[in-house]
């Protein structure tokens, strides 16, 4: 009997694994410059017990990313800047019109992608440094209710949930200057201070300094 149950479990696991699939649908250019290019690629994913439908990823390609490995939703030679669900979308071009607003091209080598956080590259996507609002001191944040599996009652880091929905962070007054200077203001309903906080880096985003406004 145990042997039969084992065979059935193996067959079920094999069936689930074999039914998982990702299929590329189409792509569209977000930005094309002399040193780097951004494109949005749309896929259809079938992940049993998890997700079925369209997804997208925004990918950057340049001479600096040529050696980047590919995976199910990233083509070889490209790096992923953003990804998300796209159920109901009709084309990659349709999504580009929505996602392009997150991009700031500073010059031929420098770009910023603003989403749930701020990502900046000074070398045409070869390297990105990021800052996210949940890295702010906990005493500055009015925490949202979280499931019991989240810390501190559980073991999962769910700090990003403080900045979801109408508490999503807004990034304003972005400045990217010479010698790796970056600064911006972050505001959110999740912050105890309505004025928000100023975030700055003087070393290409490797380290960040924050102060309340």
N, C-alpha and C positions, 0 to 999 in steps of 0.2 A: 504493500500500500504506500509506504513512504517513498519507495522508488518511483511509483507512478505519480505521486504528488510532486516530486522533484522534477520529473520530466515535464509535467504540466507547467510548473513555475518557470522552467527554462524556456519552454515554448512561448509563454506569454511575454517574458522579457525580450525574447528574440523578435516577436511580432511588434512590440512597442518600439524597439530600437529601429527596426526596418521601416516602420511607418513614419518616422521623423524625417522631415525633409525641409530644405530651403531652396527656393528657386528664384533666380533673378528675373525681375519683370522689365524694368527699363531704367534709364538714368538721364539726368539733365545737368547742365553746367550751372554752377552757382557763381563762380568767378574764374576768369582766365586771365592771368597776368604773365609777365615775362619770366618770373622765377617760380611761381607755384600756381596750382589750379585746384579749385574746389568743385566737387560734383556731389549731387544727391542721387543715391542709388536706392531703388525700391525693390523689395523682395516679397515673396509669399512664403510664410513659414507655417509648417505643420508640426507642432511640438505637442504630442499627446499629453493630456492632463495638464497642459500649461498654456498654450497659445496657438490659435489658428487664425491666420489672416495676414494682411499686408503690414510690413514694417519698413522703415527707411534708415539709412545712415548717411551722414555727411562726411565725405572723405577728402583728404588733402593729398596731393601728389606733387613731388618736386624731385630734383636731383638728390636732395637730402633724404628722401623717403624711399629711394629705389630699392634698398635692401629689406624693407619692411615685409614680414611674412603675411600671407593672406589667411583668412578664415571664412566661416560661413557667410558673414555679412561684411567682409572687407576684402577688397581685391589686393593681390600682391603688388607691392610697390606704393601702397597708399597707407595713410593712417586715419583713424576715425576720430572725428571731432565731436559728433553728436549722433544720437540714435533715438528712435522712438517708434511708437505704434502709428500705423497709417491706414487703419481699417476704414473703408469707404472712399479712399482716394482713387482717382481715375488715372493719374499719371505722375511721374516724377516732376515734370514741369509745373504742375499745379502746386506741389509741395515746396518747390524752390521759391515761389513767390512769398510763401509764408516764412520760410526759414532764412532767407537772405537777410532779413532785418537783424539777425543775430550777429552778422559779420561786420567787422570794422577792419578795412584794409588801410594800414598806416603808410606803408611804402612797399617797394618790391620785395622786401625780405620780412616785413613785420605785419602781423595780423593779430586780431583779437576776436575770440568767439565768446559771446555772452549768452549763457543759458541759465541753468540753475546756479552756475558760478561764472567765474571769469577765467578763460584760458588765453595765454599769450605766447606767441612764438616770435623770436627775433631772427630766426634763421630759416625762413621759408618752410616751416613745419618739421624741421629736423628735430626740434626739441620744444616741448610745451611745458610751461609752468602754470599752475592752477591755484585759484583761491575760491573757497566755498564758504557761505555764510555760517554754516554749522560749526566752523572752526572758531567762531567768536567765543569769548568767555561765557560760560554758562550763566553767570549772574547778569548778563546783559539780555538774556532771552526769556521770554514767557513761554514755557514749554507747552506743546500740544499734548492732548491725551494720546497714549500709545498702547498697543497691545501688551499683554503680560510677558510675552517673550522678549520684549525690549529691555535694555538696561535702564534702571538699576535692578529691577526685579528679575529680569532675564539676562541672557548673555549676548543678545544681538544689539549692535550699535544702530540705533534708529534716529540719530540726531537730525538727519535730513528731513524727517517727517515734520519737524517744526516749521519748515519752509515750503509746505505744499498747499495747493489750493489758493485761497485768497490771502494766504500768508507768504506767498512766493516773493522772493527778494527782487528788488528793482535796483538797477545799477545806473548811476547818473554821473555826469561830469567826468567822463573818462578822459584821461590824459596819458599819452604814451610819448615819452621824449627821448632825447639822446642819452647815451651811456646807460641805457637800461632802466630808465625811470618809468614807473607806472603808478597812477593814482586814480581813485574813483570814490564815490560815495555809495553806500549800500543802505537801502531803506526797506522795511518790512513791517507788517503788523505783528510779526513774531518778536520784534525788538521792543524792549521796555521803553526805550527812548524814541519818541516819534520823530526826532530829528535824524536818527540813524547814526552811522559811523563812517569815518573816513579811513580808507585802506590805501597804503602806500608801499611801494618797493623801490629800492635804489640799486638792485642788483639783478635785473632781468627777471624778477619774480621768484628768485630762489628763496628769499626770505621776505616776510611781510610785517608791516607795523600797522596796528589799528588803534584808533582813538575815538571815543564817543564825541558826538557833536552837541 
